[in-house]
Amino acid sequence: MAARSPVITGLGIVAATGCGVGATWNAIRAGVTGLKPLTLFSCPRYSQALAGEAQSDLAALGAPAHGSRSDKLGWLATREAVAFAKIDFKTCAERAGVVLGCSVGGSFDSERFLTTLIKRGKMRARPTRFHECVSVVDLIADQFGLFGPSMAISTACSSGALAIATAAEMIQAGEADVLLAGGADSLSRMTWAGFHSLLLVDEAGCRPFDAGRAGTSVGEGAGVLVLEAEEFARRRGATILARLSGWGASCDAHHATAPHPEGAGAVAAMQAALRRAGLESSAINYVNAHGTGTRDNDLAESKALKTVFSNRVPPVSSTKRFFGHALAASGAIEAVVCVEALQRQEIPPNPGFTTLDPAIGLEPVTTLRSASLTHVMSNSFGFGGNNAVLIFSQPETPALTRPPRPGPVAITGIGVVGPGAVSVREIEPLLPPETVTVHSCGTLADAALLTPNQRRRLSRMVQMALIAARRSHAHDSSQRLAVAMGTGLGCLEEGAVFIENFISHDGRAPMPSRFSGSVHNAAAAQVAIDLGAHAMNSAPTAGEISFECALWQGLHQLATDEADAALVGAVDELNKYPLSIGKRWGYWTGQAHPGEGAVVARLTRTESAVTPLAHVTTVRLGRYRRPFDAEREADWIAKAVDLETVDVVLSGAKGWPALDANYATVVAALSARAGRTLEHQTYKQLCGEFHAASAFGFSVAVELVRQGHRGVLLYTLSPRGAKALSCVQA
């Protein structure tokens, strides 16, 4: 064993092929595709295309009554994975968590709200309660009693694979002993119409790598793996199914939707995974390709495979025609397939392939094949050029992953696009007439930093992120630059305009540019394109701790030497729907006023920094128990931070009123442990309440250190149970 090697002890899957690992493999063995006519909703313009719909009755399968469709798919896959692993979380709850990819979130349910509003003029906001992508994480953590790190990752079609890689890094770094990792996404009108509007769908069903391929098939589902530190799994007597021996992430930094034509980012991610696993490319026995069936993606991936494997490509297949392209769940579902392939020593076929494309020059496996499999690779690539690659190996293979190098990290630059004066905003027509006091960024003061094309083409939220990034970082093509940009709600405005238009015109007037800009990782991807950032690119989404999740990812890229510098930050925007719904539900009253903004910090290893502004010494993620226990929370913080080095606690108080008492009692408990009164400061009275607000708090912490404070502890709570701490010191 080496460096707390992550191993897999449980698998769960819900997909178009059925519910359960056994049902899925039976379909693969029989060559039975899960693509069928769409029944979940009506879409007259695009009604002819086959869909990878999970047509099982989710309630009859035991899914919770509350939650979005994505939540329920994720919960069902988790239930199977946990039962598979035979794990009792009561013995390890504090060191067990959830990391899932999700890009659709509760959009399918929120579309019911918009349809009722637009078609009937009635405000029925209840379906939006589970809109956020992190909702599936919160549901699973709460129902399975998990209090370790938890987050969702939303990098479009690579989300599930990147979530598994992030979970592996957390286990390797000692942040958790067990993590439920994977992805969950449901079909929705927005993704269905969006992919059609981009002309990326083959109505007859996808045909990956085939000469006649004409697009992908949109699907849904969930895949969940139980990842454990090897020593923990062996200590509890678990059956180890496979080892996650390698993982790699990269960014094309090329285009918002199209892949790099030579597959450069895919090459980098595959090579990073091989390097981390300590393997030569010749050791890979099978590749489960991303293989969407689109003209450009399959061609670019084939070029990348030939580059990595020196034209000696091992057996390869895409399983997309079995499941459809399940978006954020895709990489997780295919991870389950890869582990099962190792277990069964069988290579799954590539249905839909009949004719070799000379431009590709690769013929995938077309029938189920027995094979001796030791190491298998799984590729996942997404919008924004986000690439994630996983390598699974037989359990008995040696663990060769290198341990991270923890230590302080220097903050060498910081950019803030923050709210200006508090103003009263009237909610736009369509919604009930209301006014809300907001902390708005108003007209973006530094828009001159952007090109005319960027000001015209990019959404306001992406512009905020790009301005903050440019303020924090001077472009240097010699450096490997990673980007992690947290967001709670993503590009709401772009998504809202797309789906409003779709509903109003009954799907007859799609807006493809709005769809491609609606993904949560639009800001992170554009920052990468603008600054030439080719290392990991991520968009964690975890409500109020979204920034700290991004901060953790950036720090870990430096600790594992996967990047020379990292841009970490968070961004969220004001939008009429949260304003109106929040007003109706009583959120925007008293001290809690909605805000918006973007903050990006540039991080480097301390030894590389010439004149650092400050240093980040600690980041921890977790969940708190209810009823809230301040003494338990103070213990958690004191184990992570030397209180002798802290003189200010900067909290998220003066935002959500229900959390103020929790913050105050924790500061009092910490003061008792420190033997002196720690100063308690807050920042939300300056920036307002929004999911990315703790990034603004981080910028305040940096300024406090620059003013002479020894150390500032930034402590953040979410009303839904998540918590985070980070420590900034001189």
N, C-alpha and C positions, 0 to 999 in steps of 0.2 A: 504493500500500500504506500502511496505517496501523496502528500499534500491534501489530505482529506478528499480523496477521489470520489466524485459523485457517481453513484450507481442507481440503477432503476429496479424497483421492487414491486411496482404495480402499474397497471395500464387500464385505461377506460376510454370508451369511444361511443359517440352517437353520431350517425351520419346517414346519408341517403341509402346506404346499404343495410341499415338496421341499427339496432341498439345492442352494443356489446362487441367485445373483441372476437368471440367465436362466430357470431353472425357475419361480422365483417370479413373474416378470413374465409368463411364458407363461400361468400359472394366472390371473393378474389379467386379462389380455387375453381369455382364454376365459371368464371369469366362473365359474371352477371353485373352489368352496369346499374348504378342507382339512378341514372338520369331518367326523368319522367316528365310529363306535362305538369306545369305549375298549378297548384291548387290553393296555395296559402293566401293569395290575394289576386284580384283582377287587374290586368294591365293590357287593355285591348291592343295597343300599338305593338307590343312586344309579346303577344300571347303564344306565338308559334314555337318559341325556343324551349328546349328541354332544360330542366332545372335539377340540381342536386339537392332536392328537398327532403328533409327528414319527415316522412309522412306518418310516422308513428304518433299515437295519441300521447303527448308528453305527460298529461295528467294521469292517464291510466298506467303509465310507467312509474308513477310515484313522484313526479316533479313537484316542487313546492307550489302552493297556490299563488304566492306573491312573487313578483319578479318579472323581468322582461323575458322574452323568448330566448335571448342569448343566455340570460342567467340560468334558465331552466335546462338548456342544453348542457351548459357547463357543470351544473350541479349533478345531472345524471351521469355524465362521464366521470366526475369525481367520485361519486358513490361507488361505481364499479372499481375504479383504481384503488380506493382505500380498502375495499373488501378484498381485492386481489392481493394487496400488500399485507393484509392481516395485521394492521397496526392499530394500537390503542393510543390515541392522542392524549389521554389523560396523564400519561407518564412523561410527555415531552411537549406539552402545549406551548410553553414559553419559547421553545426553540423550534417550532414548526409554523410554517406560513404558506402563503399562496402567491405565485407569480404567474399571471395568465396574459396571453395576448388577446386583445379585443379591439375591433375597429368599428363595428356597427353598433355595439352596445344595445341600448333600448330603442333604436330608431324605428323599428317595425311598430312598436307600441306607440311611440310619440307621433307617428304618422296618423294614427287614429285620432289623436287630439287635433292635429292640423286639419284633417279632413272634416271633422265635425265643425271646427271653427270656420273654415273657408266655405264649405258647402251649406252649412245650416246656421252660421253666425252664433253658435253657442260655445261658451267657454267651458270645456270639460277637461281639466288639466290633470286629472288623476293618472292617466296612462304615462305621463312624463316622469313620474317619481323614480323610475329606474332607467332613466335615459343615459346616464353616465356609463362609460366603458368600465369603470371600476366597480360598478354595481355587482357584477358577477363575483368579483374578488371578495367584496364585503359579505355577500350572501354565504359563500362557501366558508369563509373564515368564521363567521358567526355560528353557522349551523354545525360545523365540525369542531368548534372550540379551539381555534388556533390564534395564538397571540404573538407569533414571530413576525418577521418582515412580510409585508404584503403590498403588492402593486399590480397595476395593469400596464401593459406596454402596447402602444398603438402605432405601429409602423406599417400599416396596411397589410399586405400579403405576407410579410416576413415576421409579423408580430408573434405568432406562436413559437416559431423557432428561436427568435431572440429572447422570448420569455424563458424558454428552457435553458438557453445559454446563460442568461442573467441568474437564474436559480442555481445553476452549477457554480457560477462565480461566488455567489453568496455562501454556498456550502463550503467551497474551497477556502474562502476567507474566514470561516468560522462564525458567520453571522447566524447560521441555523444548522440543525442536524437533519431536518426533514422539510422538504418543500413540495407542494403540489404545483406542478408546472405544466403549461400547455397553452391551449387557446380555445375560445368559444365565440362564435358569431352566427347570427341568424340571417336569413334572407330578409330583405326589406325592399320597398318600392324604390328607395333612393339608389341602392347599389344595383338593383336589377335594371332600372332605367339608365343609371349612370354608365355602366359598362356597355349597354346597348348604344348609348349616345356617342360613345367613343369608337363605335364600330369594332368592338373587340369580342363579340359573341358569335359563335357558330350555332345557328338554330337547330341543326341536326345533331349536335353534340360534339364536344371537342375531340380533336384527333392529334394528339401531341406528336410532333416530329414528322408527321406525314406530309408528303408533297402537296396534298390538297387541303391542308389545314386552313381553317378560316376564322378561328377565334376560340375563345374559351367557353366553358359552361359555368354559370354562376351557381354556387351551392351554399350549404350551411352545415353546421355540425359543431362538434367539440371533441377534442382529444386531450387527455390528462395523463401525465406520468407522475408516479411517486418517486422523487429523487431523495436519496439519503446519502449522508457521509458513509463511506464504506465501513469504517470501524463501528459506527452506530448500528448499521444494518446487521453486521456480523454479531455484534454483541447481543442483539435482541433475537438472533436466530432467523432472520428473514431469508427468504429465497431470493437470490440476486439473479435477475433476468438478463441484465446486460450492464456494461460500463459505458458511461458517457465519457469517452476518452479524449474527445477534442471538439472544439467549437471555435468559430471565427465569425467576425462581423466586419462589414466594410460599407462604403457608400460610393456609388458611381460619381456623385457630384456632377451630373451630366444634364439631366432633364427631369421635369416633374413627373412624367409618366413613362417615357420611353427608356429602355435599357441602353447602356453604352454599347455601340454597335459591335465592338470586339469583345464584349463581356469582361472588360477590365476589372470592374468591381467584383464580379463573380469569381474571377481568378484570385483576387486578393483574399476574399473570404475563404475559399477552399484551401488556399495555401496557409492561411492563418490557422485553420482548423487542423491541418496536417502537422504544422509546426507545434501547436499546443499538444497534440497527441503524441508527438515524437515519432511520427510515421513517415515513410517515403510513400509517394503516390502509388507505387506498385503494390503496396500492402492492402489497398482498398479492393474488395471483392465484388462490390455492387454499389451503384449510385441510384438513389431514388431522386430523379430529376424534378426540378420545379415544373418544367414541361407543361405550360398552360395551354398550348395549342394555338397561340397567336403567332403571326408571321415573324415579327421581330424578336420576341422573347425566346422562342425555340432556336432560332438561328444564332442569337448571341450566346445562349447557354451552350450550344454545341461547340462554338468556337472556344469558349472558356474551358470546356471539358478537354478538348484537344490540346490546349495550351498546358493545362495542369498535368495531364497524363501523357504528354509527349506523343500524342497520336496513338497511344496504346490504351484506349479508353476501356475500362472494365465493363461488364454487363450493366446496362442502364435501362431504366423504364420510368415512365411517368404514370402515376395511378389516378390522375385527375379525372379520367372518364368514369371511374368507379364512383367518385364522390362529388364531382363538380369542383369548382374552385371555391373552397370554403373560406376564402379570405384570411382573416387572422387565425382561424382554426386550421388552416391548410397545413402549415408546417408541423403543427402538433399531431394532427391525424396521421400525417406521413411519418412522423417519429414513431408513433405506435406501430405502423406498418413495418418500419425498419426493425424494431425490436422483435416483433413477431417473426419476421423473416430470419433473423438470427436464431430465434428459438426453434423454428421449424426447419431451418436449413433449406429454404425455398425462396426463389426470386419471383416476386409478383410480376405479372405481365403488363404490357402497355396497350390496353384496348384502344381500338380506333386507328391503329397504324396498319396500312396496307401497301403504301408505295414509298419507296426511298426518295428523298429529296436530295438531288446532287449537291445543292448548296450546303446542306447539312452533312451529308456523307456518313451518317450514323444510323444503324438499324437497331432499334431498341428490342428488348426481349418481348415477344408477342404471345407466348404461352407460359404457363406456370412451369418453372424449371427447378429441379433439385440441384443444389450446389453446396460446396464447402465454403461457408461464410464465417470469417473471423472479424473483419472490419467492414462496416457499411457506412456510406455517406448519404446525407439527406440535404438537399438544396432548397432554399426558400428565398425568393427575391420579390421586392415590393415596389409600389409607387415611391417616387422620390429617390430611386436608386438604392434602396435599403436592402442589403444582402446579409443573410445569416445561414451558416452551414454547420451541421452537426455530424459528428462521427460516433457511431455506436460500435462497441466491441464485445466479444465474448467475455464473460465475467472473469475467466482465469487469465486473461491477458494482463501484463503488468501495467500499472498506472504510472504514466510518465509525465503527466502535466506538472508544470513548474509552479511552485508556490508564489503568491503575490509578495511584493516588498512593501509592507505597510509603513507608514511614517507621515510626518507633516507634509502638506502640499502648499505651495506658494500661490497666492492670488496676485497676479501681475497686471490685471486690468479689470475694470467693471464698467458696464454700460447700463444706464437706467432710462427707460421711457416711463415716467411716472405721471400720476394724475396731477393736474393743475388745481385751480380753484374749485371748490365744491359748487355744484350748480343743480338746478332743478330741471329735470328732463320730463317732457310730456311724452308718454308712450304713444307710438305711432298708430295711425288708423288700422283697423282690422280687429284690434284688441279693445277691451273695454277702456273708456277714457280714464286715465289715471296720471298722476304726476309722482315722480320718485326723485329724491335727493341722491345725487350720484357723485362719485369721485371720477371724473372723466379726464382722459389725456387730451381731449379736444383736438384741435388741428395739430398734427404732428410737427413739432418745432424744427426737427432736424431732417425733414423730408428731403432737403437739398443733398443729403448724403446719398440718396438713391438716384438712379438714372431715370430719365423721363419714362422709359419703357417700364421700369419697375413701379414707378408711381401710378402709371396707368393700368398695369396688368395685375399687380399683386393686391391681395386683400389687405385691409387695414391692419388686421392682426399680424399677418406675415410682415408687413412693413415695420410694425413696432419691433418685432423680433430682430429683423435685419438691422435696423438702426442701432438697437442695443448691442448687437454682436459687433457691428463696425466700431462702435465706441470703445469696445473692450479689447479689440484684437486688430493688429496690423498684419495684413496678408503676408505669409512667408511660405512659399511653395516647398522649401526644404524640410519643413516639419510635417510629421504625421499628426494630423489634427482630428480629434474626435469631437462629436457634438451630441449633447443630451439636453433636450429642450422639453421640460415638463409642461403639461397643460391639463386643466381640469375638464374643460368643455370643448376644446378644439376650435376649429374655424366655424363657429356657429353661424355667422352671417352668410358665408358662402353656401353652407348646407341649407340654411333656411330659404334663401332665394331659389335654390335649385328645386327643393321639394314643394315650395309654394307655387312655383310656376308649373311644376308637374301636375299637382292636384288641380289647380285652377283651369288648366287646359286639357285635363283628362289624359295626360301623357303625350299630347300631340306636339309639344314644342320643347324638346329637351335642350339643356344648356350644358354642353360637355365641359366647357372651361370652368364653370362653377363646380361641377362634380369633382374634377381633379384637384381643385383648390379646397375641397371640403374635408379632406382627410386630416386626422389629428397631427400627422407628421409633416404637414405642408410647411410649417415654419422651420422645423429642423432641417428639412430637405433643402429649402431655399437658402438657408444660412450656409449649408455645405456647398451648394452650387456656387454661391457668391464668393466664398472664401477658399474654395478648393480643398474642402475637408474630406479626405478619402478614408479615414479610419471609421470606427463604429459611429453610427448615427441612430439616435433613439429618441422616442417621444413617450416617456412614462406618463401615465395619467392615474393619479391616486388622490383626487380631491385636494384637500388643503395641504397635503404633504407631497404634491407632485414635484415641487422644486427639490426637496431633499432626496427624492428618488433619483432625479437627474444628477444631483450632486454626488450621490453614492456611485452611480455608474461612471461618471467622469473620473472620480478619484480612483476607481478600480482599474480603469483603462491605463492610468499612469502607473499604478502599483504593479501591473502585470506587463509593463513595457509594451503595450499594444499601441500606445500613442506617445508623442513627445509633448503635446499640449492638449488641453480639453476645454471646450467652451460649454459651460453648464448654465442653465437658466430656466426660466419659466415665463409663460405668456398666456394671458386670457383677455377677452374683450367683452365690453358691454353689448347686450343684445336685447331687443324688445321682449323676447319670450321669457327669459329668466327675470327680467324686470317686472313684467306683468304677473307672472305666476308667483314670484316671490312676494309681490305686494298682496296678492290675493291670499296667500298662505301665511301672511303676517311676518315675513322675514325682514322686510325693510321698514322697520319701525325703531324709534329710539336711537340707540348708538350705532346700529348696523346699517351702513349705507353701502350700496354696491359700488365696486371700483373696477379698474382695469389697469393693465400695464405690462411691461416686459422688462426683465432684468437678465443680463448675461454676464457671467464672470469668466475670465480666462485663468486657467490653472496650469501650473507646470510643477515638475518635481523641484523640491527646494534647492537642490544643488545646481539647477539650471537657471534659477531666478537671479537677476542682477539687483533690482530694486523692488522687492515685493511690497505690496500694500499691506498684507497681513498673511496669516497662514490658517489653513483648515487642519485641525488636528483630529477631529472625531466626527463621524456621521453614523447614526444608528436609526433603524426603522423598526416599528413594531405595532402592536395593538394593545389598548388598555382594557382592563376588565370593568364590567358594570355590575353593581354600583362602583363608582370611581373610588379608587384607593390611593390617596396622595402618598402615603408612606411607601407603598409598593412602587409607585412611580419614582419617588425620590431614590429608592434603592436601585432601580433600573438605571437612572441617570448617574448615580455615584459610582456604579461599577464601570461605566464607560468614560467618565470624565474625572480628572483630578480637581476636586473643588478648590484646592489651594491656589489653582491658577485662574480661577473665575471670580470676577467681582460684579458682573452684571448678568442677570437673567432677562433676556429679551423674549417676550412671549406674544402669542396671538390674541391676547385679551383685548377688550374694547372692540371686538368684532361681534361674533355670535354671543349674546349675553349669557346663554346657558353654560358657556365654558369658562366664564370669568372666575367663578369660585374655584373651579378645578385648578386653574393657573395659580391663583393666590395661595391655595393650600399647599401646592407643590413647592412654590418658592419658599414658603415658611418652613416646610420640612427640610428643604435643602439648606436653608440658613442654619437650622438646628444641627445638621450634620457638619456644616462648615465651622460651627462655633462662632459665627459672626453674621450680621445681617447682610444678605446679598441684595443689591439694588435691583428692583423690579421695574423694567421699562417696557413700553409697548410701542407699536408702530401702526396699527390699523386705523387709528384716528387720523393718520396722515394719508393713507392710501385707499382706505375703504376695505370692504370685505369681498374677496374674490379668491378663486382657488389658487392662483399663482402668487398670492400676497406674501407668502413667507419668503419668496425671492427678494421682494422689497425689504423685508425684515433682515435678510442676509446683507443687503447693501448698507443698511443702518448699522449692523454689527461691525462691518468692515470700517465704517466711519468712526464708530466709537473706539475701536482699537487704535485707529490712526490718531485719535484725540488723546490717547494716553492710557486707556484702560488695559489691564493685563490680559483679560480674557472675557469673551462674551459668549454665553450659552444661549443659543436660539432654540426654543422649545415650541413645538407646534402640535396641536390636537385637531382632529376632525370630529364633527358631530357623529359621524358614522363609525367611530372606533379606532381609526388609525392614529398613530403618533410618530413623531420624529424629533431627533435632537441633532444639532451640529454645534461645534465649538470653533470659534474664530479667535486666534491669539496673535500677538505681535510677532 
